[in-house]
Structures are given as structure tokens and as C-alpha cells.
Amino acid sequence: MEGSPGSYPDDRRVSTIKARKEGQYLIANYANNGPYDALIRIDPKAAELTSADVFQVPGGQAVCQFEAASHGKRVVNLTADGRLRVYDSAPEWKQVVQFDAVPAFDCASGARTPTPALTLVGESALVSDPVNKRIREYSLGSLHQGLDLPVDGLPANLASGGG
């Protein structure tokens, strides 16, 4: 179903929007009243959004955490089943790889269980695993797992310098 100019292609809405300077699209999580179980790419130059701009997260998973890569085409998504999924958002949405990154977790706001974190540094996705006390790296170029670093304590938050 096509929306009117400037509207979404159906009755859902966005919540969190991510963008990169070099990217053509803004990427946002997308739902009606929750859970946010889809992503949408928003082209600021387009007259309208279409159903082709919407990507349903595989496996009926909620979006949980996501980031747009520096070039804006690739999107990484950490879902509650513990999988890190890598998608291409253009020319059409498709999942290109998935990794079993961390144990399943509760991604609801205020969850009482340890929640992993996702960030991007350059062309690498970093995922903290507070259950196993590790930080893992995944290359968005080679689409392979890289470093798997043990850490003291429970790595709950990760930060990036904007790369």
C-alpha cells in the first residue's frame, strides 16, 4: 500500500532513527504499537516511502538494537535471540549474513538481565557479551567474525568515536 507524499507506507511509525553522513538513507525501527519488528529506510530526497522501503526482521524478532554502517548501505541488527544480523538496505533489503553473537537476552527497556551492547567502529560491529564476559568483533566487509576478547567484569556498554 503506497502512502501519500511524506507519509509512511502503512499505519506503522518510526521511533529511533540512525543515519550516516555518507549514506543515502536514514534507517529507523518501524512498528505500530510495538514491538518494533521491522526496519525502514527513509530517502530524504524521495517524494514518498513505499512498501519496498520496509524490511521485516527475520524470525519474528524485535529490532532491539541496530546501527547503520558508515557508507549507509549496510545495517547491523542485534536481536533478542542473540543473533547479529547484517543487512543490505540497497538497492533492495536483504539479509547477507547472521552470527550467533551472544546468548538470548531480554531487550525490553528496564530488563533485569544483563543486556549486550552493539556499536560500530569503522567497518566493524562490536558486540558486548556480559554473560560470557567477552567483546566480539564482526567485519562488515569480509562478513566474518574477527576478535573475541575476554574482559573482566560485565561489559554492558560500548562507545564509538563516530566511526
C-alpha positions as CSV (number, residue, x, y, z in Angstrom):
1,M,0.0,0.0,0.0
2,E,1.5,3.3,-1.1
3,G,1.2,6.3,1.3
4,S,0.5,9.9,0.4
5,P,3.6,12.2,-0.1
6,G,5.6,12.4,3.1
7,S,3.7,9.6,4.9
8,Y,4.7,6.0,5.8
9,P,3.6,3.2,3.5
10,D,1.2,1.8,6.1
11,D,-0.2,2.6,9.6
12,R,3.1,2.0,11.4
13,R,5.6,4.6,12.6
14,V,9.3,5.1,13.4
15,S,10.9,5.5,16.8
16,T,14.7,5.5,16.6
17,I,16.4,6.9,13.5
18,K,20.0,6.3,12.6
19,A,22.0,8.0,9.8
20,R,25.5,8.4,8.4
21,K,26.8,11.4,6.6
22,E,27.8,9.3,3.6
23,G,24.6,7.4,3.4
24,Q,21.6,7.9,1.1
25,Y,19.1,6.6,3.6
26,L,18.1,7.2,7.2
27,I,17.4,3.9,8.9
28,A,14.7,3.6,11.6
29,N,12.9,0.9,13.6
30,Y,9.3,0.6,12.5
31,A,6.1,-0.7,14.1
32,N,2.6,0.3,15.1
33,N,2.2,-0.1,18.9
34,G,5.1,-2.5,19.3
35,P,7.2,-4.5,19.2
36,Y,9.3,-2.7,16.7
37,D,9.8,-5.8,14.4
38,A,10.8,-4.0,11.2
39,L,13.2,-1.5,9.8
40,I,12.5,1.2,7.3
41,R,14.9,3.1,5.0
42,I,14.0,6.7,4.5
43,D,15.3,8.6,1.5
44,P,15.0,12.3,2.3
45,K,15.0,13.1,-1.4
46,A,12.1,10.7,-2.3
47,A,8.6,12.1,-2.7
48,E,7.2,9.1,-0.7
49,L,8.0,5.9,1.0
50,T,6.9,2.6,-0.4
51,S,6.5,-0.9,0.9
52,A,9.9,-1.7,-0.7
53,D,11.4,0.6,1.9
54,V,10.2,-1.7,4.8
55,F,12.2,-4.8,5.9
56,Q,10.6,-7.3,8.4
57,V,13.2,-8.6,10.8
58,P,13.6,-12.4,10.2
59,G,12.3,-14.9,12.7
60,G,9.6,-12.6,14.1
61,Q,12.2,-10.9,16.2
62,A,12.0,-7.4,17.6
63,V,14.6,-5.0,16.3
64,C,16.2,-4.5,19.8
65,Q,19.5,-2.7,18.7
66,F,20.6,-1.6,15.2
67,E,23.3,0.7,13.6
68,A,23.8,2.0,10.1
69,A,27.3,1.4,8.7
70,S,29.5,4.4,7.7
71,H,28.6,4.1,4.0
72,G,25.0,3.9,4.8
73,K,24.1,0.8,2.8
74,R,24.8,-1.9,5.4
75,V,22.8,-2.2,8.6
76,V,23.6,-4.4,11.6
77,N,20.9,-5.6,13.9
78,L,21.3,-7.4,17.3
79,T,18.1,-9.2,18.2
80,A,16.8,-10.8,21.4
81,D,17.6,-14.3,20.1
82,G,21.3,-13.4,20.4
83,R,21.9,-13.1,16.7
84,L,23.7,-10.3,15.0
85,R,22.2,-9.9,11.5
86,V,23.8,-7.9,8.7
87,Y,21.5,-6.5,6.1
88,D,22.0,-4.6,2.8
89,S,19.4,-1.8,2.6
90,A,20.0,-1.0,-1.0
91,P,19.3,-1.5,-3.8
92,E,16.8,-3.7,-2.0
93,W,16.6,-5.0,1.5
94,K,18.2,-8.4,2.1
95,Q,19.9,-10.3,4.9
96,V,23.5,-11.0,3.9
97,V,24.7,-12.9,7.0
98,Q,23.9,-13.7,10.6
99,F,26.0,-14.7,13.6
100,D,25.2,-16.4,16.9
101,A,26.8,-13.5,18.7
102,V,25.5,-13.7,22.3
103,P,23.1,-15.8,24.4
104,A,19.4,-14.8,24.1
105,F,18.5,-11.8,26.1
106,D,15.6,-9.6,27.1
107,C,15.7,-6.4,25.1
108,A,12.8,-4.7,26.8
109,S,13.5,-1.4,28.4
110,G,14.5,-1.8,32.0
111,A,15.2,-5.6,31.7
112,R,16.7,-7.1,34.8
113,T,19.1,-9.4,32.9
114,P,22.4,-8.4,31.5
115,T,21.9,-6.8,28.1
116,P,24.5,-6.8,25.4
117,A,25.5,-3.7,23.6
118,L,26.2,-3.0,19.9
119,T,28.3,-0.3,18.3
120,L,30.2,0.3,15.1
121,V,33.8,1.3,14.8
122,G,34.9,1.8,11.2
123,E,33.6,-1.3,9.3
124,S,33.5,-3.5,12.3
125,A,30.5,-4.2,14.5
126,L,31.4,-4.8,18.2
127,V,29.0,-6.7,20.5
128,S,29.5,-7.0,24.2
129,D,28.6,-10.3,25.8
130,P,28.0,-9.6,29.6
131,V,27.1,-13.3,30.3
132,N,30.3,-14.7,29.0
133,K,32.4,-11.6,29.7
134,R,33.6,-11.0,26.1
135,I,33.6,-8.4,23.4
136,R,33.3,-9.8,19.9
137,E,34.1,-8.1,16.5
138,Y,32.3,-8.8,13.2
139,S,33.7,-7.4,9.9
140,L,31.1,-5.8,7.7
141,G,33.5,-6.1,4.8
142,S,34.5,-9.7,5.0
143,L,31.3,-10.8,6.8
144,H,33.3,-12.9,9.2
145,Q,33.9,-12.8,13.0
146,G,37.1,-11.2,14.0
147,L,38.4,-10.7,17.5
148,D,36.8,-12.4,20.5
149,L,38.2,-10.7,23.6
150,P,37.8,-11.7,27.2
151,V,37.2,-8.9,29.6
152,D,37.0,-8.5,33.4
153,G,33.5,-7.6,34.7
154,L,30.3,-7.5,32.7
155,P,30.7,-5.4,29.5
156,A,27.4,-3.7,29.3
157,N,28.1,-0.6,27.3
158,L,30.2,0.2,24.3
159,A,31.1,3.5,22.8
160,S,32.4,4.6,19.4
161,G,34.2,7.7,18.4
162,G,31.8,8.2,15.5
163,G,33.5,5.7,13.0
